[in-house]
Amino acid sequence: MLHWVYIFETEEGDLKIGLSTDFRKSWYDLNSGEMIVYLRAFNVAFDAAAHKHLLDDLSQSSVKFLINKEKEKTKELLRLALSLIQ
């Protein structure tokens, strides 16, 4: 089972961090105008929880830096994740 850590941006520009084992539900729970800007998959629940905790503790500027740095990997993983739920 995959564990997904993701960051989505709200219409207002706020960043929200999530952790889920059900990417389909997380995807369909996004409101109009919200978009996933960071995505990472883990095979081990502890690793996913630790990564989410790390993201929760980072400053907003550090999170934005990470989002920008991992933009291409996120796009690739998002395409893969979406292909799995269709």
N, CA, C and O atoms as a DFTB+ gen file, in Angstrom:
344 C
 N C O
     1  1       0.836      -1.176       0.000
     2  2       0.000       0.000       0.000
     3  2       0.883       1.241       0.000
     4  3       1.857       1.336       0.747
     5  1       0.521       2.175      -0.845
     6  2       1.262       3.439      -0.896
     7  2       0.676       4.444       0.086
     8  3      -0.531       4.481       0.325
     9  1       1.545       5.238       0.634
    10  2       1.177       6.333       1.530
    11  2       1.606       7.615       0.833
    12  3       2.772       7.773       0.469
    13  1       0.675       8.510       0.653
    14  2       0.911       9.727      -0.124
    15  2       1.024      10.931       0.802
    16  3       0.157      11.158       1.646
    17  1       2.085      11.692       0.640
    18  2       2.235      12.984       1.310
    19  2       2.118      14.024       0.212
    20  3       2.804      13.952      -0.808
    21  1       1.248      14.982       0.432
    22  2       1.009      15.978      -0.608
    23  2       0.801      17.352       0.002
    24  3       0.434      17.497       1.168
    25  1       1.047      18.339      -0.817
    26  2       0.756      19.725      -0.447
    27  2      -0.150      20.261      -1.535
    28  3       0.137      20.136      -2.726
    29  1      -1.248      20.860      -1.106
    30  2      -2.091      21.513      -2.098
    31  2      -2.237      22.983      -1.748
    32  3      -2.149      23.392      -0.591
    33  1      -2.463      23.753      -2.794
    34  2      -2.616      25.195      -2.648
    35  2      -4.079      25.548      -2.805
    36  3      -4.730      25.111      -3.754
    37  1      -4.602      26.342      -1.873
    38  2      -5.997      26.765      -1.945
    39  2      -6.122      27.951      -2.903
    40  3      -5.126      28.523      -3.344
    41  1      -7.351      28.296      -3.205
    42  2      -7.598      29.462      -4.073
    43  2      -6.999      30.732      -3.488
    44  3      -6.599      31.635      -4.223
    45  1      -6.939      30.797      -2.156
    46  2      -6.399      31.977      -1.477
    47  2      -4.876      31.974      -1.425
    48  3      -4.271      32.943      -0.966
    49  1      -4.245      30.883      -1.895
    50  2      -2.799      30.801      -1.889
    51  2      -2.210      30.138      -0.659
    52  3      -0.989      30.077      -0.512
    53  1      -3.072      29.635       0.237
    54  2      -2.587      28.929       1.424
    55  2      -2.108      27.536       1.030
    56  3      -2.657      26.918       0.117
    57  1      -1.095      27.052       1.715
    58  2      -0.579      25.705       1.475
    59  2      -1.052      24.786       2.588
    60  3      -0.930      25.121       3.767
    61  1      -1.586      23.638       2.223
    62  2      -2.080      22.644       3.179
    63  2      -1.353      21.338       2.923
    64  3      -1.183      20.933       1.772
    65  1      -0.921      20.674       3.993
    66  2      -0.165      19.434       3.888
    67  2      -1.065      18.281       4.299
    68  3      -1.753      18.347       5.317
    69  1      -1.051      17.220       3.492
    70  2      -1.882      16.066       3.783
    71  2      -1.117      14.769       3.702
    72  3      -0.036      14.697       3.118
    73  1      -1.700      13.737       4.302
    74  2      -1.170      12.382       4.280
    75  2      -2.349      11.454       4.072
    76  3      -3.362      11.567       4.763
    77  1      -2.225      10.538       3.125
    78  2      -3.350       9.665       2.805
    79  2      -2.871       8.336       2.242
    80  3      -1.811       8.254       1.622
    81  1      -3.662       7.305       2.466
    82  2      -3.428       6.028       1.793
    83  2      -4.396       5.870       0.626
    84  3      -4.316       4.907      -0.136
    85  1      -5.303       6.821       0.497
    86  2      -6.308       6.770      -0.573
    87  2      -6.181       8.022      -1.438
    88  3      -6.882       9.012      -1.230
    89  1      -5.267       7.958      -2.415
    90  2      -5.038       9.128      -3.255
    91  2      -6.292       9.526      -4.017
    92  3      -6.549      10.714      -4.210
    93  1      -7.072       8.548      -4.448
    94  2      -8.311       8.849      -5.183
    95  2      -9.208       9.770      -4.357
    96  3      -9.691      10.783      -4.864
    97  1      -9.430       9.426      -3.102
    98  2     -10.286      10.246      -2.238
    99  2      -9.675      11.632      -2.035
   100  3     -10.375      12.643      -2.098
   101  1      -8.368      11.669      -1.790
   102  2      -7.704      12.960      -1.590
   103  2      -7.854      13.838      -2.828
   104  3      -8.096      15.040      -2.718
   105  1      -7.711      13.235      -4.002
   106  2      -7.826      13.970      -5.261
   107  2      -9.239      14.520      -5.436
   108  3      -9.421      15.693      -5.759
   109  1     -10.233      13.664      -5.220
   110  2     -11.612      14.088      -5.436
   111  2     -12.133      15.003      -4.329
   112  3     -13.144      15.680      -4.515
   113  1     -11.451      15.033      -3.175
   114  2     -11.841      15.932      -2.093
   115  2     -11.346      17.362      -2.295
   116  3     -11.773      18.273      -1.585
   117  1     -10.448      17.563      -3.262
   118  2      -9.979      18.923      -3.527
   119  2     -11.148      19.785      -4.010
   120  3     -11.974      19.340      -4.807
   121  1     -11.204      20.991      -3.527
   122  2     -12.233      21.930      -3.970
   123  2     -11.816      22.569      -5.285
   124  3     -10.642      22.553      -5.657
   125  1     -12.776      23.121      -5.967
   126  2     -12.494      23.829      -7.210
   127  2     -11.466      24.927      -6.933
   128  3     -11.598      25.678      -5.967
   129  1     -10.459      25.013      -7.771
   130  2      -9.427      26.031      -7.602
   131  2      -8.247      25.567      -6.779
   132  3      -7.217      26.240      -6.756
   133  1      -8.368      24.415      -6.090
   134  2      -7.243      23.886      -5.328
   135  2      -6.426      22.964      -6.224
   136  3      -6.966      22.280      -7.094
   137  1      -5.117      22.957      -5.998
   138  2      -4.282      22.078      -6.816
   139  2      -3.118      21.529      -6.009
   140  3      -2.572      22.193      -5.128
   141  1      -2.756      20.291      -6.340
   142  2      -1.623      19.657      -5.679
   143  2      -0.346      20.238      -6.283
   144  3      -0.158      20.226      -7.500
   145  1       0.529      20.746      -5.412
   146  2       1.771      21.366      -5.867
   147  2       2.999      20.572      -5.436
   148  3       4.122      20.881      -5.836
   149  1       2.774      19.548      -4.618
   150  2       3.862      18.675      -4.169
   151  2       3.262      17.316      -3.866
   152  3       2.207      17.216      -3.241
   153  1       3.948      16.266      -4.317
   154  2       3.454      14.919      -4.102
   155  2       4.627      13.973      -3.932
   156  3       5.610      14.035      -4.670
   157  1       4.504      13.097      -2.947
   158  2       5.533      12.097      -2.699
   159  2       4.865      10.823      -2.216
   160  3       3.931      10.879      -1.416
   161  1       5.327       9.682      -2.688
   162  2       4.765       8.385      -2.300
   163  2       5.774       7.607      -1.465
   164  3       6.978       7.651      -1.720
   165  1       5.267       6.894      -0.465
   166  2       6.093       6.084       0.421
   167  2       5.485       4.701       0.556
   168  3       4.264       4.551       0.580
   169  1       6.339       3.693       0.645
   170  2       5.870       2.329       0.882
   171  2       5.675       2.044       2.359
   172  3       4.912       1.151       2.726
   173  1       6.358       2.795       3.204
   174  2       6.329       2.570       4.649
   175  2       5.578       3.719       5.328
   176  3       5.906       4.890       5.141
   177  1       4.571       3.357       6.114
   178  2       3.730       4.362       6.774
   179  2       4.553       5.297       7.663
   180  3       4.320       6.505       7.671
   181  1       5.501       4.755       8.400
   182  2       6.316       5.576       9.288
   183  2       7.085       6.636       8.507
   184  3       7.170       7.787       8.936
   185  1       7.648       6.247       7.358
   186  2       8.401       7.198       6.536
   187  2       7.506       8.328       6.047
   188  3       7.914       9.490       6.033
   189  1       6.291       7.986       5.647
   190  2       5.340       9.004       5.182
   191  2       4.977       9.955       6.321
   192  3       4.954      11.172       6.139
   193  1       4.693       9.393       7.491
   194  2       4.324      10.224       8.640
   195  2       5.489      11.129       9.051
   196  3       5.284      12.290       9.405
   197  1       6.700      10.596       9.003
   198  2       7.877      11.399       9.354
   199  2       8.082      12.534       8.358
   200  3       8.438      13.648       8.744
   201  1       7.858      12.250       7.075
   202  2       8.015      13.284       6.051
   203  2       6.966      14.385       6.235
   204  3       7.278      15.572       6.135
   205  1       5.727      13.982       6.503
   206  2       4.674      14.975       6.739
   207  2       5.023      15.830       7.957
   208  3       4.859      17.049       7.934
   209  1       5.499      15.192       9.007
   210  2       5.870      15.926      10.216
   211  2       6.985      16.928       9.919
   212  3       6.957      18.057      10.407
   213  1       7.962      16.512       9.119
   214  2       9.034      17.416       8.715
   215  2       8.467      18.625       7.968
   216  3       8.823      19.766       8.261
   217  1       7.583      18.363       7.000
   218  2       6.979      19.463       6.237
   219  2       6.190      20.403       7.141
   220  3       6.231      21.621       6.975
   221  1       5.463      19.817       8.110
   222  2       4.692      20.645       9.053
   223  2       5.589      21.581       9.847
   224  3       5.173      22.679      10.217
   225  1       6.816      21.151      10.110
   226  2       7.729      21.942      10.937
   227  2       8.579      22.943      10.159
   228  3       9.222      23.804      10.759
   229  1       8.588      22.839       8.825
   230  2       9.367      23.770       8.015
   231  2       8.694      25.139       7.943
   232  3       7.477      25.255       8.090
   233  1       9.493      26.155       7.717
   234  2       8.933      27.484       7.499
   235  2       8.217      27.514       6.151
   236  3       8.472      26.682       5.280
   237  1       7.343      28.460       5.998
   238  2       6.595      28.618       4.743
   239  2       7.553      28.813       3.568
   240  3       7.334      28.257       2.492
   241  1       8.597      29.588       3.766
   242  2       9.552      29.819       2.676
   243  2      10.309      28.535       2.325
   244  3      10.601      28.299       1.153
   245  1      10.631      27.707       3.315
   246  2      11.297      26.432       3.041
   247  2      10.383      25.477       2.294
   248  3      10.826      24.759       1.397
   249  1       9.116      25.465       2.660
   250  2       8.145      24.616       1.959
   251  2       8.016      25.075       0.507
   252  3       7.986      24.248      -0.404
   253  1       7.941      26.366       0.291
   254  2       7.849      26.882      -1.085
   255  2       9.099      26.548      -1.887
   256  3       9.009      26.234      -3.074
   257  1      10.259      26.612      -1.251
   258  2      11.506      26.239      -1.917
   259  2      11.467      24.767      -2.331
   260  3      11.836      24.424      -3.454
   261  1      11.018      23.902      -1.422
   262  2      10.918      22.478      -1.722
   263  2       9.943      22.219      -2.859
   264  3      10.228      21.420      -3.752
   265  1       8.796      22.886      -2.836
   266  2       7.804      22.735      -3.906
   267  2       8.432      23.085      -5.252
   268  3       8.277      22.350      -6.227
   269  1       9.130      24.192      -5.299
   270  2       9.771      24.626      -6.543
   271  2      10.868      23.658      -6.985
   272  3      10.989      23.344      -8.169
   273  1      11.655      23.195      -6.033
   274  2      12.754      22.270      -6.334
   275  2      12.244      20.936      -6.877
   276  3      12.872      20.340      -7.753
   277  1      11.116      20.471      -6.365
   278  2      10.585      19.157      -6.722
   279  2       9.453      19.233      -7.754
   280  3       8.714      18.266      -7.936
   281  1       9.318      20.371      -8.422
   282  2       8.203      20.601      -9.340
   283  2       8.100      19.535     -10.428
   284  3       7.012      19.011     -10.668
   285  1       9.195      19.209     -11.083
   286  2       9.162      18.227     -12.171
   287  2       8.855      16.824     -11.658
   288  3       8.077      16.095     -12.273
   289  1       9.461      16.441     -10.535
   290  2       9.165      15.131      -9.947
   291  2       7.695      15.040      -9.547
   292  3       7.062      13.997      -9.713
   293  1       7.165      16.124      -9.026
   294  2       5.756      16.154      -8.643
   295  2       4.865      15.960      -9.860
   296  3       3.901      15.196      -9.807
   297  1       5.178      16.645     -10.959
   298  2       4.371      16.492     -12.181
   299  2       4.365      15.042     -12.651
   300  3       3.316      14.507     -13.011
   301  1       5.542      14.406     -12.649
   302  2       5.638      13.015     -13.086
   303  2       4.851      12.087     -12.162
   304  3       4.111      11.223     -12.633
   305  1       5.008      12.262     -10.860
   306  2       4.314      11.411      -9.905
   307  2       2.808      11.648      -9.937
   308  3       2.023      10.714      -9.768
   309  1       2.413      12.880     -10.152
   310  2       0.989      13.197     -10.244
   311  2       0.368      12.521     -11.469
   312  3      -0.738      11.988     -11.391
   313  1       1.079      12.544     -12.598
   314  2       0.584      11.830     -13.794
   315  2       0.428      10.349     -13.503
   316  3      -0.577       9.745     -13.879
   317  1       1.406       9.762     -12.842
   318  2       1.346       8.355     -12.499
   319  2       0.177       8.071     -11.556
   320  3      -0.593       7.137     -11.782
   321  1       0.047       8.866     -10.512
   322  2      -1.023       8.664      -9.523
   323  2      -2.403       8.781     -10.185
   324  3      -3.302       7.987      -9.906
   325  1      -2.556       9.767     -11.052
   326  2      -3.848       9.943     -11.736
   327  2      -4.148       8.784     -12.676
   328  3      -5.305       8.394     -12.834
   329  1      -3.116       8.236     -13.298
   330  2      -3.349       7.093     -14.181
   331  2      -3.773       5.862     -13.381
   332  3      -4.490       5.009     -13.903
   333  1      -3.349       5.759     -12.145
   334  2      -3.718       4.628     -11.297
   335  2      -5.162       4.699     -10.809
   336  3      -5.768       3.668     -10.518
   337  1      -5.712       5.899     -10.717
   338  2      -7.080       6.024     -10.185
   339  2      -8.138       6.078     -11.276
   340  3      -9.330       6.101     -10.971
   341  1      -7.735       6.100     -12.526
   342  2      -8.722       6.174     -13.603
   343  2      -9.086       4.811     -14.105
   344  3      -9.906       4.687     -15.014
